[in-house]
Amino acid sequence: MRTRVTITGLALGTVLLGGGLAAPAAQAATTRTEAVTCKTLSASVTNSAGSRGGHVQGTFCIAASSAYLNDAYNNFVQDDAADGVAARAYVTASGITNGPLATDSTSTAGGTSLGPWESTDPGVTSVRLWVCLGTAFPGSSGARCGSAVMSG
């Protein structure tokens, strides 16, 4: 569990200077602590030949105010087979699927970094990371996809 600290304001007051003069002074800012749960998700999918076709890895964090892909980690999608079918990464939160966050179409390049993602829905309680082959979208008819989920 990580903690996110947000400064919520700055209060002003006065201090007395020599000779009885008063001047404004900054008072300590108030802080609010928000619990953040982070987890690295990893999923794989097999191709039509039954071999590993692609995989995805991403570290997601869920806080009270949002959920997001933590870009301080190695987040990627990788095509694992030289079969002409690309691997694509998607993310689902609050019933909405976004993506692809990245596409990797070569099994020799070492993967493609996932693009940024953040949900502004404060009610997010889970995040699902998907890897799909070809142009398939998670949940579409005939889609070859694998996924992993986390709950905050």
N, C-alpha and C positions, 0 to 999 in steps of 0.2 A: 504494500500500500504506500502510495506517495501522498504528499500533502501539498496543495497549492495554496499560497498565501496571496490575498488580494488586499491592497491598500484602498480603503474606502473613503478616506477624507482627511482633511487637515484642519485642525481647529486653531483659531487665532486667539491670543490673549494679550496682556500687556505686562511689561516689566518696568520697574522703576530704575531710572538712570540717576547718576549723581546729581544733586541739586533739586531733586523732587520732580524731574521731568519723566513723563511716561512715553514708552515707545512700544509698538506692536512686537509680539514675539510668537514664533511658531510653537505650537504644542505638539506633543507626540501624536502621530497619525494612528487612527484606530485600524485594526486588522481583523479580517475574517478568515478563518481557516476552513478549507473545503477538502474533504477526503477524496482522494483520487485512487482508483483501482486500475492497474495496468497489467496486461497479459500479452505474451507473444503467442499468436495463433499461427498454425501451419496446417496446410491441407494439400493433398495430392489428388490427381485424377488419372485414370488409365485411358489409353487410346483405344481405337476400335480393334487393334490386334491384341489387347490385353496387357500391353507393356505400359510402364509409367509414361504418361503423356505430358504432364506438367505439374508444377507445384508452386505454392505461394507461401510467403511468410510476411507477417506484419505485426507490429506491436501497437495495440490499441489501449486507450485509457478512457475510463468512464468516470465523470465527475457529476456533481449535482446539476451543474449548469450546461454541460455538453459532453459529447464523446468525440474522440479525435485519434487520428493516426499519429503516433509519436515518432517524429522524424529524427530523433536522436538514435534510432536503431536501424539495423539493416533490413529494410522492408522491400521485398522484391517479388516478381513473378518470373518463372523460368520455364521455357519450353524444353522438355526432356527428350524429345524424339525428333529425328530428322525425317518427318513424315509429311511436311508441308502444311501442317495444321498448327496455328498459333495458340499460345496460352494467354488468357486474359484474366485480370483480377477485378473483382467487384466487391462492394461492401453493402450490407443491408443493416439498417437501423430504423426503428419505429415504422417498420413495414415498407420502407422505401429503399430500393436498390439503386446504388450509384455506380457508375463506371462505364467503360472500363477505366480503372485507375492507371493501368499500364497494360501493354501488350508486348509479348516476347515471341518472336517467330523464328529464332534460330537456336538450335540446341547446343551450339558451341560458344556462344557469346558470354555465358555466365549470368544471364538474367537481366531484367530491366527493373530499375527502381520504381516503386509505387509513387504516384503523384500525391499531393496533399489531400486530406479529407478531414472534415469536421462537421459534426451535426450541431445545429444550433437549437435543437429540441431539448429542453431541460428534462424531459421525461424519459430519455433513453435509458433503458435498463439492460439491454443486450446488444451486441454487435456480432454479425456473422460475416466472415471473410470467405470469399469464393474464388476458385480457380475453374475456368471453363475452357474447353477446347473449341477452336474454330470461331464462328461468329455467334454461337449460342449464348443466350442470356440466361441467368439462373431462373429456373422455373419454366422456361420455354419448352415446347414439345421436342423431344429427342435430344435435349441438351446433355452433354457429357460434362458434369461438374462435380467437384468435391468441395467440402466446406468445413469450417471449424467455427465454434461459437464461444463467446464469453459473456458472462453476466456480471453486472456491477453490483 
